[in-house]
């Protein structure tokens, strides 16, 4: 009788623990899915951030490399003028007659069509 009670008590205490240990809980994504997710994230980052930024930088570098004396340009601050002299990293812009301003080449945003300054 005591043995039966002891056996019943042991089964009541041990069996629920075994049932919990055997249950398969929800599993996270496998290693392959994580690699695919990471690769997709890198592709999105490349096409939305890195590639457009490098393309704009390349176009700006070509723009600055193609500047010549007499070109009409627009500078970052909204200043428009005609290039009168070009040095290594600087330009001298003629803003109006007998008024010249020195600016960095990197500040040039666009080259305006010829005659734009006369129309303003």
C-alpha positions in Angstrom: 0.0 0.0 0.0 2.8 2.4 0.9 4.6 1.3 -2.2 1.5 2.1 -4.4 1.2 5.5 -2.9 4.9 6.2 -3.3 4.7 5.1 -6.9 1.6 7.3 -7.6 3.3 10.3 -6.0 6.4 9.8 -8.1 4.4 9.5 -11.3 2.4 12.6 -10.4 5.6 14.6 -9.9 7.7 13.2 -12.7 5.2 12.7 -15.6 4.2 16.4 -15.9 7.9 17.3 -16.1 8.5 14.7 -18.8 5.5 16.0 -20.8 6.8 19.5 -20.6 10.3 18.4 -21.7 8.9 16.6 -24.7 6.7 19.4 -26.0 8.2 21.1 -29.1 7.9 24.8 -28.7 7.8 27.3 -31.6 11.1 27.4 -33.3 12.7 30.5 -34.8 13.9 30.8 -38.4 16.6 28.4 -39.4 20.1 29.5 -40.2 19.4 29.5 -44.0 16.5 31.9 -43.5 18.7 34.2 -41.4 21.3 34.3 -44.2 18.7 35.0 -46.8 17.2 37.8 -44.7 20.7 39.3 -44.1 21.5 39.1 -47.8 18.2 40.8 -48.7 18.9 43.6 -46.2 22.3 44.2 -47.7 20.8 44.3 -51.2 18.2 46.8 -50.1 20.8 49.0 -48.4 23.0 48.8 -51.6 20.3 49.8 -54.1 18.6 52.4 -51.9 21.5 54.1 -50.2 25.0 53.3 -51.4 24.6 53.1 -55.2 22.6 56.4 -55.6 25.0 58.3 -53.4 28.1 57.1 -55.3 26.4 57.9 -58.6 25.7 61.5 -57.4 29.3 61.9 -56.1 30.6 60.7 -59.5 28.4 63.1 -61.4 29.4 66.0 -59.2 33.1 65.1 -59.6 32.6 65.1 -63.4 30.8 68.5 -63.2 33.7 70.0 -61.2 36.3 68.5 -63.6 34.6 70.0 -66.6 34.4 73.6 -65.4 36.0 76.2 -67.7 36.5 79.9 -67.7 33.4 81.7 -68.9 30.9 79.1 -67.6 27.9 80.4 -65.7 27.4 78.4 -62.5 25.2 78.2 -59.4 26.8 77.8 -56.0 25.4 76.0 -52.9 24.3 79.2 -51.2 22.3 80.3 -54.3 25.0 82.6 -55.6 25.1 82.7 -59.4 28.1 84.0 -61.4 30.4 83.7 -64.3 33.8 82.0 -63.8 36.6 84.5 -64.4 39.6 82.4 -63.1 40.2 78.9 -62.0 42.8 77.8 -59.5 43.5 74.4 -57.9 40.6 74.1 -55.5 39.0 77.6 -55.9 37.1 79.6 -58.5 36.8 83.3 -58.9 33.2 84.1 -59.8 32.2 87.4 -61.4 28.9 88.2 -59.7 28.4 91.6 -61.3 30.6 94.0 -63.1 33.9 94.6 -61.1 32.6 92.4 -58.3 34.3 89.0 -57.9 33.9 86.3 -55.2 36.2 83.4 -54.4 34.5 80.0 -53.8 35.6 76.4 -53.6 35.0 74.2 -56.6 33.1 71.8 -54.4 30.4 74.4 -53.8 29.3 74.5 -57.4 26.0 72.7 -57.8 25.1 73.3 -61.4 26.4 74.8 -64.6 23.8 77.1 -66.1 23.1 77.5 -69.8 24.9 80.4 -71.4 23.0 83.7 -71.1 21.1 82.8 -68.0 22.7 85.6 -65.9 21.6 88.2 -68.4 18.0 87.0 -68.1 18.0 87.3 -64.3 
